[in-house]
Amino acid sequence: MLVNGVWTEDWQPLQKADEQGRFVRQTSGFRNWITADGSPGPTGEGGFKAEAGRYRLYVALICPWASRTLIARKLKGLEELIPVTVLNPSLSSQGWRFGGYQGADQDPLFASSYMHQIYTRADPSFTGRATVPVLWDMQKNVIVNNESADILRMFDSAFEQLVPSNIRLYPEQHSEEIDALNARIYHQFNNGVYKAGFTQSQTAYQEAVTGVFELLEELEQRLARQQYLIGGELTETDIRTFVTLIRFDLAYYGLFKTNRKQIADYPLLSAYMQRILALPGVAETVNVDHITRGYYSIKALNPSGVRPIGPAHIDDLMAALA
């Protein structure tokens, strides 16, 4: 936790809890947008024009929020324009760190040891948690944005003049439906599993788990009518759902106690997850080793640090796509 730019305490998984013991997630603090001409986006200030080689994306492969942005980067063909730095999957006492694990990178810009040092470069008086993803402007040396939903959406449209694409993840004709379903999926599923895992009361836990499985049942029924969740074609809603689905049986089912069912028990959701995973480039964003290493290194939930082997169906699925 940074307070006025100074690291003050060891990292803890519980960010905040309300009076009923419910997990409360921190609000993202940097909300500028890259746009085609550098004009202001929906939030923040202008001055961030879409340019090749100007921006860098910091991610952790354990993190579903960061993985949203990686998938959009792949599907929209932005790999050559926006380089990526991958952090260590295990959160240290000072939060996200660089290097020290297979597949984790050193910080190529400033040789930083921890992600919080990137935050204080952008804002020397920053107060809050140093989260990922982070979209960094290498020209201005500031954080453009650290909200995954914003980054996902700007990747869909901001660079279209530089890298034209036939894929539209946020089609205007479905925008209202996407926004409405995104909100429900976030509260009941994406964040719902965290509310179950980091709850401080039995009542809050049962409330969260009930919400998770009510949503999963609804999505299973929706997929009986169509291949994707909205409009019959892939949208950002599918990406936002997929990143939690692929981690569910690996981590949330056991570690977060969302153990009423596995995703493997839902035939249509399982087929849907596999369909998205098979899209070009998506499997490259999924690292089972980083996911299990990261989640099962959370000492508050797993003091021994021992992580499970399997589940076999996820191992087999990834092996088939290798």
Secondary structure as GFF3:
##gff-version 3
##sequence-region A 1 322
A	DSSP	beta_strand	2	3	.	.	.	ID=ss1
A	DSSP	beta_strand	6	7	.	.	.	ID=ss2
A	DSSP	beta_strand	55	59	.	.	.	ID=ss3
A	DSSP	alpha_helix	64	75	.	.	.	ID=ss4
A	DSSP	beta_strand	84	86	.	.	.	ID=ss5
A	DSSP	alpha_helix	115	122	.	.	.	ID=ss6
A	DSSP	beta_strand	134	137	.	.	.	ID=ss7
A	DSSP	beta_strand	142	145	.	.	.	ID=ss8
A	DSSP	alpha_helix	148	157	.	.	.	ID=ss9
A	DSSP	three_ten_helix	172	174	.	.	.	ID=ss10
A	DSSP	alpha_helix	175	185	.	.	.	ID=ss11
A	DSSP	pi_helix	186	190	.	.	.	ID=ss12
A	DSSP	alpha_helix	192	197	.	.	.	ID=ss13
A	DSSP	alpha_helix	202	222	.	.	.	ID=ss14
A	DSSP	alpha_helix	236	247	.	.	.	ID=ss15
A	DSSP	pi_helix	248	252	.	.	.	ID=ss16
A	DSSP	alpha_helix	253	255	.	.	.	ID=ss17
A	DSSP	three_ten_helix	263	265	.	.	.	ID=ss18
A	DSSP	alpha_helix	267	277	.	.	.	ID=ss19
A	DSSP	three_ten_helix	283	285	.	.	.	ID=ss20
A	DSSP	alpha_helix	288	295	.	.	.	ID=ss21
A	DSSP	alpha_helix	312	321	.	.	.	ID=ss22
###
